[in-house]
């Protein structure tokens, strides 16, 4: 193969549970037909910045969008249309949950807000937006 890589077995519980391993974040990754256009939408409407792209010039195959501690990755897939599966789960179906809610005042009158800010039975305040590709993001917190 050209290189040798040492690996640790996923079943090696002494290493997998060790204090020296720290998961820093999980990042939702969305397939979209237009990475640059989607990145611009997230910037203009939700305040995300484009932290990195590949290649460096459009059309992008990949982009990392960030706002404070939240990150979303976009991957290009020409002609992709995300299926709307929300009818199959009436309790809610989200593609990303972002812990915050102060953003609501800035977007409350936008057409992309699918659910206004409300207190849920489990105590969190949440609102939901849908991006131009059909991805549902819930912003919430205590």
Residue pairs with C-beta under 8 A, 6 or more apart in sequence:
8 15
8 16
10 16
15 21
25 69
25 71
27 71
27 72
27 73
28 72
28 73
28 95
28 96
29 72
29 73
29 74
29 75
30 38
30 72
30 73
30 74
30 75
30 82
30 95
30 131
30 133
30 135
31 75
31 76
31 77
31 80
31 82
32 38
32 74
32 75
32 76
32 77
32 80
32 133
33 76
33 77
33 78
33 79
33 80
33 81
33 133
34 59
34 76
35 53
35 59
35 60
35 61
35 62
35 63
35 74
35 75
35 76
36 53
36 58
36 59
36 60
36 63
37 132
38 63
38 74
38 131
38 132
38 133
39 48
39 50
39 53
39 60
39 63
39 65
39 74
41 131
41 132
42 48
42 65
42 72
42 131
43 49
43 50
43 65
45 107
45 110
45 112
46 67
46 103
46 107
46 129
47 67
47 103
47 106
48 65
48 66
48 67
48 70
48 72
49 65
49 66
49 67
50 63
50 64
50 65
51 64
51 65
51 66
51 71
52 62
52 63
52 64
53 60
53 62
53 63
53 64
54 60
54 61
54 62
54 63
55 61
59 76
60 74
60 76
61 75
61 76
62 73
62 74
62 75
62 76
63 73
63 74
64 71
64 72
64 73
64 74
65 71
65 72
65 73
65 74
68 100
70 98
70 100
72 96
80 133
81 134
82 133
82 134
82 135
84 134
85 93
86 92
86 93
86 136
92 128
92 138
93 136
94 128
94 136
94 137
94 138
95 135
95 136
95 137
96 135
96 136
96 137
96 138
97 137
97 138
97 140
98 137
98 138
98 139
98 140
99 139
99 140
99 141
100 139
100 140
100 141
101 117
101 125
101 126
101 127
101 139
101 140
101 141
103 139
104 117
104 127
104 139
107 113
107 129
108 116
108 117
110 129
112 129
112 130
112 131
112 132
113 127
113 128
113 129
114 128
114 129
114 130
114 136
115 126
115 127
115 128
116 127
117 125
117 126
117 127
118 125
118 126
118 127
119 125
120 126
120 140
123 142
124 140
124 141
124 142
125 140
125 141
125 142
126 138
126 139
126 140
127 138
127 139
127 140
128 136
128 137
128 138
128 139
129 136
129 137
129 139
130 136
130 137
131 137
